[in-house]
Amino acid sequence: MIWHLLMKGESYAWARPSLHAKKLRDVELKAESKAVRGQKGAAHAYNIKSHREEERRWVEQAEGAYARFVAGWNPRGPRKARTDAANEVRR
């Protein structure tokens, strides 16, 4: 899955935005990026419990939708239609 995301340049569809922002900010601070005091950045939303719970419910709902989606998945792919060439009468 990671390879496909990297090759297509896409973001992970089920990511929790505030958790992702917090993790990015933690990496920035470890890389000795300057801390900006007095401003609320994108990672601030992770500190609000109601916001975290709302995102968690959203992710649980998305995981349920994904589970229903893959429940009917056929590992062999769609059935191929026969062409008239297979039924052709030879003379």
PDB file of N, CA, C and O in Angstrom:
ATOM      1  N   MET A   1       0.813  -1.171   0.000  1.00  0.00           N
ATOM      2  CA  MET A   1       0.000   0.000   0.000  1.00  0.00           C
ATOM      3  C   MET A   1       0.875   1.260   0.000  1.00  0.00           C
ATOM      4  O   MET A   1       0.591   2.213  -0.726  1.00  0.00           O
ATOM      5  N   ILE A   2       1.917   1.264   0.798  1.00  0.00           N
ATOM      6  CA  ILE A   2       2.792   2.438   0.868  1.00  0.00           C
ATOM      7  C   ILE A   2       3.443   2.697  -0.481  1.00  0.00           C
ATOM      8  O   ILE A   2       3.563   3.847  -0.904  1.00  0.00           O
ATOM      9  N   TRP A   3       3.859   1.644  -1.152  1.00  0.00           N
ATOM     10  CA  TRP A   3       4.486   1.790  -2.468  1.00  0.00           C
ATOM     11  C   TRP A   3       3.518   2.468  -3.432  1.00  0.00           C
ATOM     12  O   TRP A   3       3.910   3.382  -4.156  1.00  0.00           O
ATOM     13  N   HIS A   4       2.259   2.031  -3.450  1.00  0.00           N
ATOM     14  CA  HIS A   4       1.271   2.628  -4.352  1.00  0.00           C
ATOM     15  C   HIS A   4       1.047   4.107  -4.031  1.00  0.00           C
ATOM     16  O   HIS A   4       0.935   4.932  -4.939  1.00  0.00           O
ATOM     17  N   LEU A   5       0.982   4.442  -2.739  1.00  0.00           N
ATOM     18  CA  LEU A   5       0.796   5.840  -2.367  1.00  0.00           C
ATOM     19  C   LEU A   5       1.966   6.690  -2.817  1.00  0.00           C
ATOM     20  O   LEU A   5       1.777   7.800  -3.314  1.00  0.00           O
ATOM     21  N   LEU A   6       3.176   6.176  -2.645  1.00  0.00           N
ATOM     22  CA  LEU A   6       4.356   6.934  -3.052  1.00  0.00           C
ATOM     23  C   LEU A   6       4.448   7.061  -4.570  1.00  0.00           C
ATOM     24  O   LEU A   6       4.753   8.136  -5.087  1.00  0.00           O
ATOM     25  N   MET A   7       4.188   5.975  -5.277  1.00  0.00           N
ATOM     26  CA  MET A   7       4.309   6.004  -6.734  1.00  0.00           C
ATOM     27  C   MET A   7       3.252   6.911  -7.378  1.00  0.00           C
ATOM     28  O   MET A   7       3.526   7.567  -8.383  1.00  0.00           O
ATOM     29  N   LYS A   8       2.048   6.946  -6.800  1.00  0.00           N
ATOM     30  CA  LYS A   8       0.983   7.766  -7.362  1.00  0.00           C
ATOM     31  C   LYS A   8       0.966   9.177  -6.789  1.00  0.00           C
ATOM     32  O   LYS A   8       0.213  10.031  -7.257  1.00  0.00           O
ATOM     33  N   GLY A   9       1.798   9.424  -5.771  1.00  0.00           N
ATOM     34  CA  GLY A   9       1.846  10.746  -5.158  1.00  0.00           C
ATOM     35  C   GLY A   9       0.561  11.116  -4.439  1.00  0.00           C
ATOM     36  O   GLY A   9       0.186  12.288  -4.398  1.00  0.00           O
ATOM     37  N   GLU A  10      -0.120  10.121  -3.868  1.00  0.00           N
ATOM     38  CA  GLU A  10      -1.383  10.357  -3.199  1.00  0.00           C
ATOM     39  C   GLU A  10      -1.208  10.339  -1.684  1.00  0.00           C
ATOM     40  O   GLU A  10      -0.244   9.777  -1.163  1.00  0.00           O
ATOM     41  N   SER A  11      -2.139  10.953  -0.997  1.00  0.00           N
ATOM     42  CA  SER A  11      -2.162  10.918   0.458  1.00  0.00           C
ATOM     43  C   SER A  11      -3.022   9.742   0.904  1.00  0.00           C
ATOM     44  O   SER A  11      -3.888   9.268   0.169  1.00  0.00           O
ATOM     45  N   TYR A  12      -2.762   9.285   2.120  1.00  0.00           N
ATOM     46  CA  TYR A  12      -3.547   8.200   2.693  1.00  0.00           C
ATOM     47  C   TYR A  12      -4.950   8.714   2.961  1.00  0.00           C
ATOM     48  O   TYR A  12      -5.119   9.698   3.681  1.00  0.00           O
ATOM     49  N   ALA A  13      -5.943   8.076   2.402  1.00  0.00           N
ATOM     50  CA  ALA A  13      -7.314   8.572   2.456  1.00  0.00           C
ATOM     51  C   ALA A  13      -7.926   8.540   3.851  1.00  0.00           C
ATOM     52  O   ALA A  13      -8.804   9.349   4.149  1.00  0.00           O
ATOM     53  N   TRP A  14      -7.490   7.635   4.705  1.00  0.00           N
ATOM     54  CA  TRP A  14      -8.127   7.454   6.007  1.00  0.00           C
ATOM     55  C   TRP A  14      -7.332   8.106   7.140  1.00  0.00           C
ATOM     56  O   TRP A  14      -7.571   7.792   8.306  1.00  0.00           O
ATOM     57  N   ALA A  15      -6.426   8.974   6.838  1.00  0.00           N
ATOM     58  CA  ALA A  15      -5.600   9.615   7.872  1.00  0.00           C
ATOM     59  C   ALA A  15      -6.442  10.558   8.730  1.00  0.00           C
ATOM     60  O   ALA A  15      -7.414  11.149   8.257  1.00  0.00           O
ATOM     61  N   ARG A  16      -6.055  10.686   9.987  1.00  0.00           N
ATOM     62  CA  ARG A  16      -6.689  11.642  10.895  1.00  0.00           C
ATOM     63  C   ARG A  16      -5.895  12.940  10.805  1.00  0.00           C
ATOM     64  O   ARG A  16      -4.739  12.978  11.228  1.00  0.00           O
ATOM     65  N   PRO A  17      -6.488  14.004  10.263  1.00  0.00           N
ATOM     66  CA  PRO A  17      -5.746  15.237   9.994  1.00  0.00           C
ATOM     67  C   PRO A  17      -5.016  15.828  11.197  1.00  0.00           C
ATOM     68  O   PRO A  17      -3.852  16.210  11.075  1.00  0.00           O
ATOM     69  N   SER A  18      -5.670  15.913  12.356  1.00  0.00           N
ATOM     70  CA  SER A  18      -5.001  16.546  13.503  1.00  0.00           C
ATOM     71  C   SER A  18      -3.878  15.671  14.044  1.00  0.00           C
ATOM     72  O   SER A  18      -2.847  16.187  14.475  1.00  0.00           O
ATOM     73  N   LEU A  19      -4.062  14.357  14.027  1.00  0.00           N
ATOM     74  CA  LEU A  19      -2.999  13.457  14.474  1.00  0.00           C
ATOM     75  C   LEU A  19      -1.803  13.544  13.527  1.00  0.00           C
ATOM     76  O   LEU A  19      -0.653  13.549  13.966  1.00  0.00           O
ATOM     77  N   HIS A  20      -2.079  13.611  12.249  1.00  0.00           N
ATOM     78  CA  HIS A  20      -1.021  13.738  11.244  1.00  0.00           C
ATOM     79  C   HIS A  20      -0.250  15.046  11.436  1.00  0.00           C
ATOM     80  O   HIS A  20       0.979  15.068  11.372  1.00  0.00           O
ATOM     81  N   ALA A  21      -0.987  16.134  11.673  1.00  0.00           N
ATOM     82  CA  ALA A  21      -0.339  17.435  11.894  1.00  0.00           C
ATOM     83  C   ALA A  21       0.528  17.415  13.147  1.00  0.00           C
ATOM     84  O   ALA A  21       1.617  17.988  13.164  1.00  0.00           O
ATOM     85  N   LYS A  22       0.035  16.746  14.205  1.00  0.00           N
ATOM     86  CA  LYS A  22       0.809  16.650  15.441  1.00  0.00           C
ATOM     87  C   LYS A  22       2.106  15.877  15.214  1.00  0.00           C
ATOM     88  O   LYS A  22       3.167  16.278  15.693  1.00  0.00           O
ATOM     89  N   LYS A  23       2.014  14.772  14.485  1.00  0.00           N
ATOM     90  CA  LYS A  23       3.211  13.971  14.215  1.00  0.00           C
ATOM     91  C   LYS A  23       4.223  14.762  13.382  1.00  0.00           C
ATOM     92  O   LYS A  23       5.426  14.703  13.636  1.00  0.00           O
ATOM     93  N   LEU A  24       3.730  15.496  12.395  1.00  0.00           N
ATOM     94  CA  LEU A  24       4.631  16.323  11.582  1.00  0.00           C
ATOM     95  C   LEU A  24       5.300  17.393  12.434  1.00  0.00           C
ATOM     96  O   LEU A  24       6.492  17.657  12.278  1.00  0.00           O
ATOM     97  N   ARG A  25       4.541  18.011  13.332  1.00  0.00           N
ATOM     98  CA  ARG A  25       5.109  19.048  14.194  1.00  0.00           C
ATOM     99  C   ARG A  25       6.148  18.460  15.146  1.00  0.00           C
ATOM    100  O   ARG A  25       7.176  19.085  15.410  1.00  0.00           O
ATOM    101  N   ASP A  26       5.879  17.253  15.664  1.00  0.00           N
ATOM    102  CA  ASP A  26       6.865  16.588  16.525  1.00  0.00           C
ATOM    103  C   ASP A  26       8.174  16.347  15.781  1.00  0.00           C
ATOM    104  O   ASP A  26       9.254  16.523  16.345  1.00  0.00           O
ATOM    105  N   VAL A  27       8.079  15.946  14.522  1.00  0.00           N
ATOM    106  CA  VAL A  27       9.284  15.723  13.710  1.00  0.00           C
ATOM    107  C   VAL A  27      10.006  17.043  13.467  1.00  0.00           C
ATOM    108  O   VAL A  27      11.234  17.097  13.525  1.00  0.00           O
ATOM    109  N   GLU A  28       9.254  18.107  13.195  1.00  0.00           N
ATOM    110  CA  GLU A  28       9.875  19.420  12.994  1.00  0.00           C
ATOM    111  C   GLU A  28      10.633  19.864  14.238  1.00  0.00           C
ATOM    112  O   GLU A  28      11.748  20.375  14.136  1.00  0.00           O
ATOM    113  N   LEU A  29      10.040  19.674  15.402  1.00  0.00           N
ATOM    114  CA  LEU A  29      10.701  20.082  16.642  1.00  0.00           C
ATOM    115  C   LEU A  29      11.936  19.240  16.926  1.00  0.00           C
ATOM    116  O   LEU A  29      12.929  19.753  17.442  1.00  0.00           O
ATOM    117  N   LYS A  30      11.885  17.953  16.594  1.00  0.00           N
ATOM    118  CA  LYS A  30      13.062  17.095  16.775  1.00  0.00           C
ATOM    119  C   LYS A  30      14.182  17.487  15.813  1.00  0.00           C
ATOM    120  O   LYS A  30      15.362  17.298  16.105  1.00  0.00           O
ATOM    121  N   ALA A  31      13.792  18.036  14.662  1.00  0.00           N
ATOM    122  CA  ALA A  31      14.780  18.485  13.680  1.00  0.00           C
ATOM    123  C   ALA A  31      15.271  19.893  14.006  1.00  0.00           C
ATOM    124  O   ALA A  31      15.907  20.547  13.180  1.00  0.00           O
ATOM    125  N   GLU A  32      14.972  20.345  15.206  1.00  0.00           N
ATOM    126  CA  GLU A  32      15.403  21.641  15.723  1.00  0.00           C
ATOM    127  C   GLU A  32      14.815  22.824  14.971  1.00  0.00           C
ATOM    128  O   GLU A  32      15.469  23.853  14.797  1.00  0.00           O
ATOM    129  N   SER A  33      13.592  22.669  14.534  1.00  0.00           N
ATOM    130  CA  SER A  33      12.875  23.792  13.956  1.00  0.00           C
ATOM    131  C   SER A  33      12.497  24.730  15.102  1.00  0.00           C
ATOM    132  O   SER A  33      12.226  24.271  16.211  1.00  0.00           O
ATOM    133  N   LYS A  34      12.478  26.000  14.852  1.00  0.00           N
ATOM    134  CA  LYS A  34      12.189  26.959  15.916  1.00  0.00           C
ATOM    135  C   LYS A  34      10.739  26.845  16.355  1.00  0.00           C
ATOM    136  O   LYS A  34       9.829  26.780  15.529  1.00  0.00           O
ATOM    137  N   ALA A  35      10.539  26.822  17.646  1.00  0.00           N
ATOM    138  CA  ALA A  35       9.189  26.820  18.196  1.00  0.00           C
ATOM    139  C   ALA A  35       8.630  28.231  18.108  1.00  0.00           C
ATOM    140  O   ALA A  35       9.302  29.189  18.491  1.00  0.00           O
ATOM    141  N   VAL A  36       7.419  28.369  17.613  1.00  0.00           N
ATOM    142  CA  VAL A  36       6.769  29.665  17.494  1.00  0.00           C
ATOM    143  C   VAL A  36       5.791  29.787  18.649  1.00  0.00           C
ATOM    144  O   VAL A  36       4.829  29.023  18.733  1.00  0.00           O
ATOM    145  N   ARG A  37       6.024  30.722  19.523  1.00  0.00           N
ATOM    146  CA  ARG A  37       5.191  30.903  20.701  1.00  0.00           C
ATOM    147  C   ARG A  37       4.025  31.838  20.412  1.00  0.00           C
ATOM    148  O   ARG A  37       4.151  32.795  19.648  1.00  0.00           O
ATOM    149  N   GLY A  38       2.896  31.546  21.032  1.00  0.00           N
ATOM    150  CA  GLY A  38       1.741  32.423  20.933  1.00  0.00           C
ATOM    151  C   GLY A  38       0.874  32.209  19.718  1.00  0.00           C
ATOM    152  O   GLY A  38      -0.075  32.963  19.505  1.00  0.00           O
ATOM    153  N   GLN A  39       1.173  31.191  18.900  1.00  0.00           N
ATOM    154  CA  GLN A  39       0.364  30.920  17.715  1.00  0.00           C
ATOM    155  C   GLN A  39      -0.118  29.483  17.760  1.00  0.00           C
ATOM    156  O   GLN A  39       0.615  28.583  18.168  1.00  0.00           O
ATOM    157  N   LYS A  40      -1.346  29.276  17.341  1.00  0.00           N
ATOM    158  CA  LYS A  40      -1.902  27.931  17.288  1.00  0.00           C
ATOM    159  C   LYS A  40      -1.735  27.412  15.869  1.00  0.00           C
ATOM    160  O   LYS A  40      -2.320  27.947  14.927  1.00  0.00           O
ATOM    161  N   GLY A  41      -0.947  26.382  15.729  1.00  0.00           N
ATOM    162  CA  GLY A  41      -0.725  25.789  14.421  1.00  0.00           C
ATOM    163  C   GLY A  41      -1.754  24.708  14.109  1.00  0.00           C
ATOM    164  O   GLY A  41      -2.731  24.534  14.836  1.00  0.00           O
ATOM    165  N   ALA A  42      -1.522  23.994  13.032  1.00  0.00           N
ATOM    166  CA  ALA A  42      -2.446  22.937  12.602  1.00  0.00           C
ATOM    167  C   ALA A  42      -2.513  21.797  13.608  1.00  0.00           C
ATOM    168  O   ALA A  42      -3.527  21.105  13.692  1.00  0.00           O
ATOM    169  N   ALA A  43      -1.451  21.596  14.366  1.00  0.00           N
ATOM    170  CA  ALA A  43      -1.408  20.492  15.327  1.00  0.00           C
ATOM    171  C   ALA A  43      -2.186  20.803  16.602  1.00  0.00           C
ATOM    172  O   ALA A  43      -2.383  19.905  17.421  1.00  0.00           O
ATOM    173  N   HIS A  44      -2.630  22.026  16.795  1.00  0.00           N
ATOM    174  CA  HIS A  44      -3.341  22.394  18.010  1.00  0.00           C
ATOM    175  C   HIS A  44      -4.652  21.630  18.170  1.00  0.00           C
ATOM    176  O   HIS A  44      -5.061  21.339  19.294  1.00  0.00           O
ATOM    177  N   ALA A  45      -5.310  21.305  17.075  1.00  0.00           N
ATOM    178  CA  ALA A  45      -6.602  20.615  17.140  1.00  0.00           C
ATOM    179  C   ALA A  45      -6.492  19.273  17.850  1.00  0.00           C
ATOM    180  O   ALA A  45      -7.473  18.791  18.416  1.00  0.00           O
ATOM    181  N   TYR A  46      -5.318  18.669  17.827  1.00  0.00           N
ATOM    182  CA  TYR A  46      -5.145  17.375  18.490  1.00  0.00           C
ATOM    183  C   TYR A  46      -5.249  17.515  20.012  1.00  0.00           C
ATOM    184  O   TYR A  46      -5.529  16.529  20.694  1.00  0.00           O
ATOM    185  N   ASN A  47      -5.033  18.692  20.546  1.00  0.00           N
ATOM    186  CA  ASN A  47      -5.127  18.916  21.987  1.00  0.00           C
ATOM    187  C   ASN A  47      -6.570  19.006  22.473  1.00  0.00           C
ATOM    188  O   ASN A  47      -6.810  18.919  23.678  1.00  0.00           O
ATOM    189  N   ILE A  48      -7.513  19.174  21.594  1.00  0.00           N
ATOM    190  CA  ILE A  48      -8.922  19.304  21.954  1.00  0.00           C
ATOM    191  C   ILE A  48      -9.553  17.908  21.919  1.00  0.00           C
ATOM    192  O   ILE A  48      -9.653  17.288  20.860  1.00  0.00           O
ATOM    193  N   LYS A  49      -9.973  17.428  23.086  1.00  0.00           N
ATOM    194  CA  LYS A  49     -10.475  16.062  23.206  1.00  0.00           C
ATOM    195  C   LYS A  49     -11.685  15.811  22.306  1.00  0.00           C
ATOM    196  O   LYS A  49     -11.769  14.759  21.673  1.00  0.00           O
ATOM    197  N   SER A  50     -12.613  16.749  22.238  1.00  0.00           N
ATOM    198  CA  SER A  50     -13.807  16.555  21.406  1.00  0.00           C
ATOM    199  C   SER A  50     -13.421  16.419  19.935  1.00  0.00           C
ATOM    200  O   SER A  50     -14.038  15.653  19.195  1.00  0.00           O
ATOM    201  N   HIS A  51     -12.414  17.155  19.518  1.00  0.00           N
ATOM    202  CA  HIS A  51     -11.951  17.083  18.130  1.00  0.00           C
ATOM    203  C   HIS A  51     -11.317  15.724  17.850  1.00  0.00           C
ATOM    204  O   HIS A  51     -11.559  15.127  16.801  1.00  0.00           O
ATOM    205  N   ARG A  52     -10.500  15.232  18.793  1.00  0.00           N
ATOM    206  CA  ARG A  52      -9.884  13.910  18.635  1.00  0.00           C
ATOM    207  C   ARG A  52     -10.952  12.826  18.555  1.00  0.00           C
ATOM    208  O   ARG A  52     -10.863  11.930  17.715  1.00  0.00           O
ATOM    209  N   GLU A  53     -11.963  12.900  19.423  1.00  0.00           N
ATOM    210  CA  GLU A  53     -13.036  11.902  19.432  1.00  0.00           C
ATOM    211  C   GLU A  53     -13.832  11.942  18.131  1.00  0.00           C
ATOM    212  O   GLU A  53     -14.210  10.898  17.600  1.00  0.00           O
ATOM    213  N   GLU A  54     -14.087  13.143  17.619  1.00  0.00           N
ATOM    214  CA  GLU A  54     -14.815  13.280  16.355  1.00  0.00           C
ATOM    215  C   GLU A  54     -14.024  12.630  15.215  1.00  0.00           C
ATOM    216  O   GLU A  54     -14.594  11.905  14.399  1.00  0.00           O
ATOM    217  N   GLU A  55     -12.733  12.884  15.157  1.00  0.00           N
ATOM    218  CA  GLU A  55     -11.903  12.263  14.123  1.00  0.00           C
ATOM    219  C   GLU A  55     -11.869  10.745  14.282  1.00  0.00           C
ATOM    220  O   GLU A  55     -11.910  10.010  13.295  1.00  0.00           O
ATOM    221  N   ARG A  56     -11.794  10.285  15.522  1.00  0.00           N
ATOM    222  CA  ARG A  56     -11.769   8.844  15.771  1.00  0.00           C
ATOM    223  C   ARG A  56     -13.062   8.193  15.282  1.00  0.00           C
ATOM    224  O   ARG A  56     -13.020   7.123  14.674  1.00  0.00           O
ATOM    225  N   ARG A  57     -14.219   8.831  15.542  1.00  0.00           N
ATOM    226  CA  ARG A  57     -15.496   8.288  15.052  1.00  0.00           C
ATOM    227  C   ARG A  57     -15.526   8.277  13.530  1.00  0.00           C
ATOM    228  O   ARG A  57     -16.012   7.326  12.917  1.00  0.00           O
ATOM    229  N   TRP A  58     -15.003   9.343  12.924  1.00  0.00           N
ATOM    230  CA  TRP A  58     -14.974   9.413  11.457  1.00  0.00           C
ATOM    231  C   TRP A  58     -14.142   8.266  10.887  1.00  0.00           C
ATOM    232  O   TRP A  58     -14.548   7.634   9.912  1.00  0.00           O
ATOM    233  N   VAL A  59     -12.983   7.991  11.485  1.00  0.00           N
ATOM    234  CA  VAL A  59     -12.107   6.926  11.014  1.00  0.00           C
ATOM    235  C   VAL A  59     -12.772   5.566  11.204  1.00  0.00           C
ATOM    236  O   VAL A  59     -12.676   4.709  10.326  1.00  0.00           O
ATOM    237  N   GLU A  60     -13.448   5.351  12.338  1.00  0.00           N
ATOM    238  CA  GLU A  60     -14.148   4.087  12.565  1.00  0.00           C
ATOM    239  C   GLU A  60     -15.245   3.883  11.523  1.00  0.00           C
ATOM    240  O   GLU A  60     -15.441   2.770  11.037  1.00  0.00           O
ATOM    241  N   GLN A  61     -15.956   4.948  11.182  1.00  0.00           N
ATOM    242  CA  GLN A  61     -16.991   4.862  10.160  1.00  0.00           C
ATOM    243  C   GLN A  61     -16.374   4.539   8.795  1.00  0.00           C
ATOM    244  O   GLN A  61     -16.915   3.729   8.043  1.00  0.00           O
ATOM    245  N   ALA A  62     -15.255   5.167   8.485  1.00  0.00           N
ATOM    246  CA  ALA A  62     -14.580   4.909   7.213  1.00  0.00           C
ATOM    247  C   ALA A  62     -14.063   3.476   7.151  1.00  0.00           C
ATOM    248  O   ALA A  62     -14.136   2.834   6.103  1.00  0.00           O
ATOM    249  N   GLU A  63     -13.538   2.970   8.274  1.00  0.00           N
ATOM    250  CA  GLU A  63     -13.060   1.589   8.300  1.00  0.00           C
ATOM    251  C   GLU A  63     -14.211   0.612   8.092  1.00  0.00           C
ATOM    252  O   GLU A  63     -14.044  -0.405   7.419  1.00  0.00           O
ATOM    253  N   GLY A  64     -15.373   0.907   8.659  1.00  0.00           N
ATOM    254  CA  GLY A  64     -16.553   0.060   8.437  1.00  0.00           C
ATOM    255  C   GLY A  64     -16.973   0.061   6.977  1.00  0.00           C
ATOM    256  O   GLY A  64     -17.312  -0.983   6.421  1.00  0.00           O
ATOM    257  N   ALA A  65     -16.949   1.235   6.359  1.00  0.00           N
ATOM    258  CA  ALA A  65     -17.301   1.332   4.931  1.00  0.00           C
ATOM    259  C   ALA A  65     -16.304   0.551   4.085  1.00  0.00           C
ATOM    260  O   ALA A  65     -16.684  -0.117   3.123  1.00  0.00           O
ATOM    261  N   TYR A  66     -15.030   0.638   4.447  1.00  0.00           N
ATOM    262  CA  TYR A  66     -14.004  -0.097   3.707  1.00  0.00           C
ATOM    263  C   TYR A  66     -14.206  -1.606   3.875  1.00  0.00           C
ATOM    264  O   TYR A  66     -14.079  -2.359   2.909  1.00  0.00           O
ATOM    265  N   ALA A  67     -14.519  -2.049   5.094  1.00  0.00           N
ATOM    266  CA  ALA A  67     -14.748  -3.477   5.342  1.00  0.00           C
ATOM    267  C   ALA A  67     -15.930  -3.983   4.519  1.00  0.00           C
ATOM    268  O   ALA A  67     -15.871  -5.085   3.974  1.00  0.00           O
ATOM    269  N   ARG A  68     -17.001  -3.196   4.419  1.00  0.00           N
ATOM    270  CA  ARG A  68     -18.146  -3.600   3.587  1.00  0.00           C
ATOM    271  C   ARG A  68     -17.757  -3.628   2.117  1.00  0.00           C
ATOM    272  O   ARG A  68     -18.216  -4.487   1.365  1.00  0.00           O
ATOM    273  N   PHE A  69     -16.916  -2.694   1.711  1.00  0.00           N
ATOM    274  CA  PHE A  69     -16.485  -2.620   0.315  1.00  0.00           C
ATOM    275  C   PHE A  69     -15.680  -3.857  -0.089  1.00  0.00           C
ATOM    276  O   PHE A  69     -15.924  -4.435  -1.147  1.00  0.00           O
ATOM    277  N   VAL A  70     -14.725  -4.262   0.745  1.00  0.00           N
ATOM    278  CA  VAL A  70     -13.863  -5.383   0.382  1.00  0.00           C
ATOM    279  C   VAL A  70     -14.505  -6.737   0.668  1.00  0.00           C
ATOM    280  O   VAL A  70     -13.976  -7.764   0.243  1.00  0.00           O
ATOM    281  N   ALA A  71     -15.630  -6.764   1.376  1.00  0.00           N
ATOM    282  CA  ALA A  71     -16.302  -8.027   1.681  1.00  0.00           C
ATOM    283  C   ALA A  71     -16.739  -8.722   0.395  1.00  0.00           C
ATOM    284  O   ALA A  71     -16.726  -9.951   0.324  1.00  0.00           O
ATOM    285  N   GLY A  72     -17.120  -7.961  -0.611  1.00  0.00           N
ATOM    286  CA  GLY A  72     -17.567  -8.550  -1.867  1.00  0.00           C
ATOM    287  C   GLY A  72     -16.479  -8.623  -2.927  1.00  0.00           C
ATOM    288  O   GLY A  72     -16.763  -8.869  -4.099  1.00  0.00           O
ATOM    289  N   TRP A  73     -15.256  -8.414  -2.521  1.00  0.00           N
ATOM    290  CA  TRP A  73     -14.152  -8.395  -3.479  1.00  0.00           C
ATOM    291  C   TRP A  73     -13.873  -9.790  -4.014  1.00  0.00           C
ATOM    292  O   TRP A  73     -13.838 -10.757  -3.254  1.00  0.00           O
ATOM    293  N   ASN A  74     -13.675  -9.891  -5.314  1.00  0.00           N
ATOM    294  CA  ASN A  74     -13.372 -11.164  -5.968  1.00  0.00           C
ATOM    295  C   ASN A  74     -11.886 -11.171  -6.314  1.00  0.00           C
ATOM    296  O   ASN A  74     -11.462 -10.374  -7.151  1.00  0.00           O
ATOM    297  N   PRO A  75     -11.074 -12.045  -5.700  1.00  0.00           N
ATOM    298  CA  PRO A  75      -9.631 -12.016  -5.941  1.00  0.00           C
ATOM    299  C   PRO A  75      -9.240 -12.376  -7.372  1.00  0.00           C
ATOM    300  O   PRO A  75      -8.123 -12.079  -7.796  1.00  0.00           O
ATOM    301  N   ARG A  76     -10.127 -12.999  -8.108  1.00  0.00           N
ATOM    302  CA  ARG A  76      -9.787 -13.381  -9.482  1.00  0.00           C
ATOM    303  C   ARG A  76     -10.135 -12.304 -10.487  1.00  0.00           C
ATOM    304  O   ARG A  76      -9.834 -12.448 -11.672  1.00  0.00           O
ATOM    305  N   GLY A  77     -10.752 -11.244 -10.049  1.00  0.00           N
ATOM    306  CA  GLY A  77     -11.097 -10.159 -10.954  1.00  0.00           C
ATOM    307  C   GLY A  77     -12.434 -10.389 -11.616  1.00  0.00           C
ATOM    308  O   GLY A  77     -13.073 -11.414 -11.377  1.00  0.00           O
ATOM    309  N   PRO A  78     -12.873  -9.453 -12.446  1.00  0.00           N
ATOM    310  CA  PRO A  78     -14.172  -9.597 -13.104  1.00  0.00           C
ATOM    311  C   PRO A  78     -14.133 -10.691 -14.152  1.00  0.00           C
ATOM    312  O   PRO A  78     -13.081 -11.010 -14.705  1.00  0.00           O
ATOM    313  N   ARG A  79     -15.279 -11.249 -14.409  1.00  0.00           N
ATOM    314  CA  ARG A  79     -15.382 -12.301 -15.413  1.00  0.00           C
ATOM    315  C   ARG A  79     -15.202 -11.717 -16.799  1.00  0.00           C
ATOM    316  O   ARG A  79     -15.768 -10.671 -17.118  1.00  0.00           O
ATOM    317  N   LYS A  80     -14.423 -12.384 -17.612  1.00  0.00           N
ATOM    318  CA  LYS A  80     -14.182 -11.889 -18.971  1.00  0.00           C
ATOM    319  C   LYS A  80     -15.306 -12.354 -19.894  1.00  0.00           C
ATOM    320  O   LYS A  80     -15.732 -13.508 -19.850  1.00  0.00           O
ATOM    321  N   ALA A  81     -15.768 -11.444 -20.714  1.00  0.00           N
ATOM    322  CA  ALA A  81     -16.830 -11.767 -21.668  1.00  0.00           C
ATOM    323  C   ALA A  81     -16.239 -12.551 -22.825  1.00  0.00           C
ATOM    324  O   ALA A  81     -15.141 -12.261 -23.300  1.00  0.00           O
ATOM    325  N   ARG A  82     -16.983 -13.544 -23.266  1.00  0.00           N
ATOM    326  CA  ARG A  82     -16.533 -14.327 -24.415  1.00  0.00           C
ATOM    327  C   ARG A  82     -16.777 -13.534 -25.692  1.00  0.00           C
ATOM    328  O   ARG A  82     -17.764 -12.810 -25.818  1.00  0.00           O
ATOM    329  N   THR A  83     -15.870 -13.687 -26.617  1.00  0.00           N
ATOM    330  CA  THR A  83     -16.038 -13.007 -27.891  1.00  0.00           C
ATOM    331  C   THR A  83     -16.709 -13.951 -28.880  1.00  0.00           C
ATOM    332  O   THR A  83     -16.783 -15.156 -28.638  1.00  0.00           O
ATOM    333  N   ASP A  84     -17.182 -13.426 -29.958  1.00  0.00           N
ATOM    334  CA  ASP A  84     -17.824 -14.261 -30.976  1.00  0.00           C
ATOM    335  C   ASP A  84     -16.816 -15.169 -31.672  1.00  0.00           C
ATOM    336  O   ASP A  84     -17.204 -16.167 -32.279  1.00  0.00           O
ATOM    337  N   ALA A  85     -15.543 -14.843 -31.595  1.00  0.00           N
ATOM    338  CA  ALA A  85     -14.515 -15.659 -32.235  1.00  0.00           C
ATOM    339  C   ALA A  85     -14.495 -17.066 -31.640  1.00  0.00           C
ATOM    340  O   ALA A  85     -14.176 -18.023 -32.345  1.00  0.00           O
ATOM    341  N   ALA A  86     -14.829 -17.209 -30.357  1.00  0.00           N
ATOM    342  CA  ALA A  86     -14.838 -18.538 -29.725  1.00  0.00           C
ATOM    343  C   ALA A  86     -16.018 -19.365 -30.198  1.00  0.00           C
ATOM    344  O   ALA A  86     -15.963 -20.595 -30.160  1.00  0.00           O
ATOM    345  N   ASN A  87     -17.082 -18.717 -30.643  1.00  0.00           N
ATOM    346  CA  ASN A  87     -18.282 -19.419 -31.084  1.00  0.00           C
ATOM    347  C   ASN A  87     -18.405 -19.489 -32.611  1.00  0.00           C
ATOM    348  O   ASN A  87     -19.426 -19.923 -33.143  1.00  0.00           O
ATOM    349  N   GLU A  88     -17.388 -19.071 -33.277  1.00  0.00           N
ATOM    350  CA  GLU A  88     -17.444 -18.987 -34.746  1.00  0.00           C
ATOM    351  C   GLU A  88     -17.492 -20.375 -35.363  1.00  0.00           C
ATOM    352  O   GLU A  88     -16.799 -21.293 -34.924  1.00  0.00           O
ATOM    353  N   VAL A  89     -18.315 -20.510 -36.381  1.00  0.00           N
ATOM    354  CA  VAL A  89     -18.423 -21.782 -37.106  1.00  0.00           C
ATOM    355  C   VAL A  89     -17.367 -21.790 -38.196  1.00  0.00           C
ATOM    356  O   VAL A  89     -17.286 -20.861 -39.000  1.00  0.00           O
ATOM    357  N   ARG A  90     -16.547 -22.852 -38.222  1.00  0.00           N
ATOM    358  CA  ARG A  90     -15.503 -22.948 -39.242  1.00  0.00           C
ATOM    359  C   ARG A  90     -15.975 -23.781 -40.404  1.00  0.00           C
ATOM    360  O   ARG A  90     -16.713 -24.751 -40.229  1.00  0.00           O
ATOM    361  N   ARG A  91     -15.559 -23.410 -41.570  1.00  0.00           N
ATOM    362  CA  ARG A  91     -15.965 -24.162 -42.774  1.00  0.00           C
ATOM    363  C   ARG A  91     -14.803 -24.816 -43.404  1.00  0.00           C
ATOM    364  O   ARG A  91     -14.951 -25.490 -44.423  1.00  0.00           O
TER     365      ARG A  91
END
